Amino acid sequence: MTVYLLWHIGHRNEAGAGGAPLHRDGDSVRVDEEDGDDVKLLGVYSTPEKAAERRRRARLLPGFADEPDCFVIDEHTLDEDEWTDGFVRL
C-alpha cells in the first residue's frame, strides 16, 4: 500500500543572496535542518489528492501562509524500509 506524507519546511537558513533564506533549489524545496530549517509533518494520506487538499487548506493558516510554496508530498510504501544503512554523528 502506498501512502503520501505531507511536509512543510519553515526556512530559517541563510543560504540565499545576502544571507536571505533559500526556499527552493530548482524544482525542489530546499531543506537544511542544521541551518535552522523547521520540518513539520502535517499528515499521512491514502491518496495524493487528499494530501494536496490538506496542503490547500494549510496554505491558509498562520505560518504556512508565509511560505505557501514550501510543501512537499512524499510517496512511501508501507512496510518497506526507507533507511537501510546506519549513520554517523559529527
N, C-alpha and C positions, 0 to 999 in steps of 0.2 A: 504494500500500500504506500502510495506517495502522499506526503503532506507538504504544506507550504508555510514556512516561517516568515513572519513579517517583522523586520527590524527597522529601527530608526537610529541614525547616527547624529548625535549633537556634537558639533565641531568646536573645539577649543584649541586646535593645533595652530601653529604659527608657520606653516609650510608655504603659504602663498606670498605674493609680492608684498613687500614692506611689512612682513610679519602677519599678514591677514590670514584668517582661517582658509584652508583649501578644502572645498567641499567635494569636488568631483575631479576624477583623473580620467580624462577621456569619457567613455560611456559609463564608467563605474563610479560608485560612491567611494571616496577615499576614507579609510579608517586607520587611525593611529592612536590607540589607547595609551601608549607610553607618552604621547604628546598631549594628552588631556581629552581626547575624544570620548564621548559618553555613548555607549552602545546599549540600546534598550530593545528587549524582545516584547513586541506587542501581542503576539499570539501565534498559535499553530492552527492552520486551516486545512480543510479537506479538499478545497479546490483553489486554483489561482484566482478565480473570480471572487471568492469570499475574502481572500487576502487583499485583493485590490479594493473591494468595497470597504474593508476596515481601514485601509490606507486613506481612502477618500474621506471617511469620517474623521480620522485622526488629524488630517491636514487642517481641520477647522479648530482644533484645540490649542490652548496656550502652549507655547514652547514648540510644538510640532509645526505650527503655522509659520514660525520664524525660519524654518528650514524645510519647506514643503517638498523639495526635490531630493531629500536625503534619506529616503526609504529604500529598503532592499527586500525583495521577496526571494527567498531561497527554497529550492525544491530538495526534499530529502526523502529517502526510502526508509520506512520503519524497519527496525530490527537489523539494520545494516550499519556496520562500524564506519564512523566518519574519520576518526583519528586513529590510525593504526600503528604509529610509532610513539616512542617516548618523547621526552622534552628535556631541555637543559635550562636551568636558571642562570641568568647572567648577573 
